[in-house]
Amino acid sequence: MQVFEPFSLSGLELKNKIVMAPMTRSRAINNIPNDLMKEYYSQRADAGLILSEATGVSANGTGYPRIPSAYTCQQIDGWKNIANGVHVKEEKFFVQLFHTGLVSASLNLPKGGRTVAPASIPLTSMEMYTDQEGMQPHDVPKEMSLSDIKQAQEEFVSAATKFIEAGIDGIEVPSANGYLLEQFLDAGTNQRTDEYGGNFKNRAKFTLDTTQKGVDAIGPRTIQNGNCLYPH
């Protein structure tokens, strides 16, 4: 395999086969992508494809301090500006969308945010850093109702659609690293008794439905919706 040769990824033309993995930097003041972040990504635009750091799809899904989000026009415009800086160097740029779920502290959540998860099971094995008060216990999450689940799915779809419309090249969603999609997949954090819990098929329903809704919303450009899975 010629790593540095151009590569066509189902019609998406890449300058080479190198992909820059997502790396959270915690530089998004008020959860808005900024010029410092643009400089960071532009400096690394030699890879064929750049994946952004994890980006919260809603106030509920932004449980860390200073991570970027994707639910306001200002946030979308911030990422568009960053992508433009990458595109100047003829590279491609995907945004990684996620939802922190139970990995959250109320002090970190933007206004109106609340900690939600598949079940009301707190993360007790570690603490969460907050800018205001240092290390703090994770919140006890609210168990998501069916309405909450639908809302979270719509948040992923809305963000993905807005990014594609803004000229972002694609979307990547991690069903891994302990965040909401993996929380549904994992029997330890998903103790539901409805259609989203129990056997693995049911536990995978949230991830599969969310991914399918995203693909349907983006249209035929399915290469622009990737999903990172960890084995269970």
C-alpha positions as CSV (number, residue, x, y, z in Angstrom):
1,M,0.0,0.0,0.0
2,Q,1.3,3.4,-1.0
3,V,0.5,5.5,2.0
4,F,1.4,8.9,0.5
5,E,-0.4,8.3,-2.8
6,P,-3.8,9.9,-3.6
7,F,-6.8,7.8,-2.6
8,S,-10.4,7.7,-3.5
9,L,-12.6,6.9,-0.5
10,S,-15.9,6.0,-2.3
11,G,-15.7,9.2,-4.3
12,L,-14.1,11.4,-1.6
13,E,-10.7,12.3,-3.1
14,L,-7.9,12.3,-0.5
15,K,-4.3,13.5,-1.0
16,N,-3.0,10.5,0.9
17,K,-4.1,7.6,3.1
18,I,-3.1,9.2,6.4
19,V,-6.0,10.1,8.8
20,M,-5.5,12.3,11.8
21,A,-7.5,10.8,14.7
22,P,-9.8,12.9,17.0
23,M,-7.9,14.5,19.9
24,T,-9.8,16.6,22.5
25,R,-7.9,19.9,23.2
26,S,-10.4,21.7,25.5
27,R,-9.8,25.1,23.9
28,A,-13.4,26.0,23.0
29,I,-14.3,28.8,25.3
30,N,-18.1,28.8,25.8
31,N,-18.1,25.6,23.6
32,I,-17.5,27.7,20.5
33,P,-14.8,26.7,18.0
34,N,-12.3,29.6,17.6
35,D,-9.3,30.9,15.8
36,L,-6.8,29.1,18.1
37,M,-8.5,25.8,17.1
38,K,-8.4,26.8,13.4
39,E,-4.6,27.4,13.7
40,Y,-4.2,23.9,15.4
41,Y,-6.1,22.1,12.6
42,S,-4.5,24.1,9.8
43,Q,-1.0,23.3,11.1
44,R,-1.9,19.6,10.8
45,A,-3.5,19.7,7.3
46,D,-0.9,17.4,5.7
47,A,-3.0,14.3,6.5
48,G,-5.4,13.1,3.8
49,L,-8.3,13.3,6.2
50,I,-8.6,15.1,9.5
51,L,-11.2,14.1,12.1
52,S,-12.1,16.8,14.5
53,E,-12.1,16.5,18.3
54,A,-15.3,15.2,19.9
55,T,-18.1,17.7,19.5
56,G,-21.2,17.7,21.6
57,V,-24.5,17.5,19.8
58,S,-26.5,19.4,22.5
59,A,-26.2,21.1,25.8
60,N,-27.1,17.7,27.4
61,G,-24.2,16.1,25.5
62,T,-21.5,18.5,26.5
63,G,-20.3,17.2,29.8
64,Y,-16.6,18.3,29.7
65,P,-15.3,21.9,30.2
66,R,-14.4,23.8,27.1
67,I,-15.2,21.2,24.5
68,P,-16.8,22.4,21.2
69,S,-20.5,21.8,20.5
70,A,-22.7,21.8,17.5
71,Y,-26.2,23.0,18.4
72,T,-26.0,26.8,17.8
73,C,-25.4,28.8,14.6
74,Q,-22.3,30.3,16.2
75,Q,-20.8,26.9,16.9
76,I,-21.6,25.6,13.4
77,D,-20.0,28.7,11.9
78,G,-16.9,28.2,14.1
79,W,-16.4,24.7,12.7
80,K,-17.1,26.0,9.1
81,N,-14.3,28.5,9.6
82,I,-11.9,25.7,10.8
83,A,-12.9,23.5,7.9
84,N,-12.2,26.3,5.4
85,G,-8.7,26.6,6.9
86,V,-8.1,22.9,6.2
87,H,-9.7,23.1,2.7
88,V,-7.2,25.9,1.7
89,K,-4.6,23.2,1.9
90,E,-6.7,20.8,-0.2
91,E,-7.4,18.4,2.7
92,K,-10.7,16.9,3.8
93,F,-12.3,17.5,7.2
94,F,-14.8,15.4,9.2
95,V,-16.4,16.5,12.4
96,Q,-16.8,13.8,15.2
97,L,-20.1,14.1,16.9
98,F,-20.8,12.7,20.3
99,H,-22.9,12.9,23.4
100,T,-21.2,12.5,26.8
101,G,-24.3,10.9,28.5
102,L,-23.4,10.0,32.1
103,V,-19.8,11.2,31.7
104,S,-20.8,14.6,32.9
105,A,-20.8,17.1,35.8
106,S,-23.5,19.7,36.1
107,L,-20.9,22.5,36.4
108,N,-19.6,21.8,32.9
109,L,-23.0,21.7,31.2
110,P,-24.0,24.7,29.2
111,K,-27.2,26.6,30.2
112,G,-30.2,24.3,30.0
113,G,-28.2,21.1,29.9
114,R,-28.9,18.1,32.1
115,T,-27.1,14.8,32.5
116,V,-29.0,11.9,30.8
117,A,-28.1,8.3,30.2
118,P,-29.7,4.9,29.4
119,A,-30.2,4.3,33.1
120,S,-29.8,6.3,36.3
121,I,-26.4,4.8,37.1
122,P,-23.7,7.2,38.0
123,L,-20.0,6.8,37.1
124,T,-18.3,6.3,40.5
125,S,-14.9,5.0,39.5
126,M,-13.5,8.4,38.8
127,E,-14.2,12.1,39.1
128,M,-14.8,14.9,36.5
129,Y,-12.7,18.0,36.2
130,T,-14.6,21.3,36.3
131,D,-13.1,24.8,35.8
132,Q,-15.1,26.2,38.7
133,E,-14.3,23.7,41.5
134,G,-11.7,21.3,40.3
135,M,-12.4,17.6,40.5
136,Q,-16.1,16.7,41.2
137,P,-18.2,13.6,41.4
138,H,-20.1,12.7,38.2
139,D,-23.7,13.5,38.2
140,V,-26.4,10.9,38.8
141,P,-28.0,10.8,35.4
142,K,-31.6,11.0,34.6
143,E,-32.8,7.8,32.9
144,M,-33.8,8.7,29.4
145,S,-37.5,8.5,28.5
146,L,-38.5,7.4,25.0
147,S,-39.0,11.1,24.3
148,D,-35.4,11.8,25.5
149,I,-34.1,9.1,23.2
150,K,-35.9,10.5,20.2
151,Q,-34.6,14.0,21.1
152,A,-31.0,12.8,21.3
153,Q,-31.3,11.1,17.9
154,E,-32.7,14.2,16.4
155,E,-29.8,16.2,17.9
156,F,-27.3,14.0,16.1
157,V,-29.2,14.2,12.8
158,S,-29.6,18.0,13.1
159,A,-25.9,18.6,13.7
160,A,-24.9,16.2,10.9
161,T,-27.2,17.9,8.4
162,K,-26.1,21.4,9.3
163,F,-22.4,20.4,9.0
164,I,-22.9,18.9,5.5
165,E,-24.8,22.0,4.4
166,A,-22.0,24.2,5.8
167,G,-19.4,22.4,3.6
168,I,-17.9,19.9,6.1
169,D,-16.8,16.8,4.2
170,G,-18.2,14.2,6.5
171,I,-19.3,13.0,9.9
172,E,-17.9,10.4,12.3
173,V,-19.7,9.2,15.3
174,P,-17.9,7.1,18.1
175,S,-19.9,4.2,19.6
176,A,-17.0,3.9,21.9
177,N,-14.9,5.5,24.7
178,G,-17.7,5.2,27.2
179,Y,-20.0,7.9,25.8
180,L,-23.8,7.7,25.1
181,L,-23.9,5.3,22.2
182,E,-21.6,2.9,24.0
183,Q,-23.5,3.4,27.2
184,F,-26.5,2.0,25.3
185,L,-24.5,-0.9,24.0
186,D,-23.0,-1.8,27.4
187,A,-25.1,-4.0,29.6
188,G,-23.4,-2.5,32.7
189,T,-24.7,1.0,31.9
190,N,-27.8,0.0,30.1
191,Q,-30.2,-1.8,32.4
192,R,-33.4,-0.8,30.6
193,T,-36.3,-3.2,30.3
194,D,-37.8,-1.7,27.2
195,E,-37.0,-2.0,23.5
196,Y,-33.6,-0.3,24.1
197,G,-32.4,-2.7,26.8
198,G,-31.9,-6.4,27.6
199,N,-30.4,-8.4,24.8
200,F,-27.6,-7.1,22.6
201,K,-30.0,-6.5,19.6
202,N,-32.1,-4.2,21.8
203,R,-29.0,-2.5,23.3
204,A,-27.7,-1.8,19.8
205,K,-31.0,-0.2,18.6
206,F,-30.1,3.3,19.7
207,T,-26.8,3.3,17.8
208,L,-28.3,1.6,14.7
209,D,-31.3,3.8,14.6
210,T,-29.3,7.0,15.1
211,T,-26.8,6.0,12.4
212,Q,-29.6,5.2,10.0
213,K,-31.4,8.5,10.6
214,G,-28.1,10.3,10.0
215,V,-27.5,8.5,6.7
216,D,-31.1,9.2,5.6
217,A,-30.7,12.9,6.4
218,I,-27.5,13.3,4.6
219,G,-28.8,11.5,1.5
220,P,-26.9,9.3,-0.9
221,R,-23.5,10.6,0.4
222,T,-23.3,7.7,2.8
223,I,-19.5,7.7,2.9
224,Q,-19.9,10.9,4.9
225,N,-21.3,9.0,7.9
226,G,-18.8,6.8,9.7
227,N,-19.3,5.0,13.0
228,C,-16.5,3.8,15.3
229,L,-17.3,0.6,17.2
230,Y,-15.6,-1.1,20.1
231,P,-16.3,-4.9,20.6
232,H,-18.6,-6.0,23.4
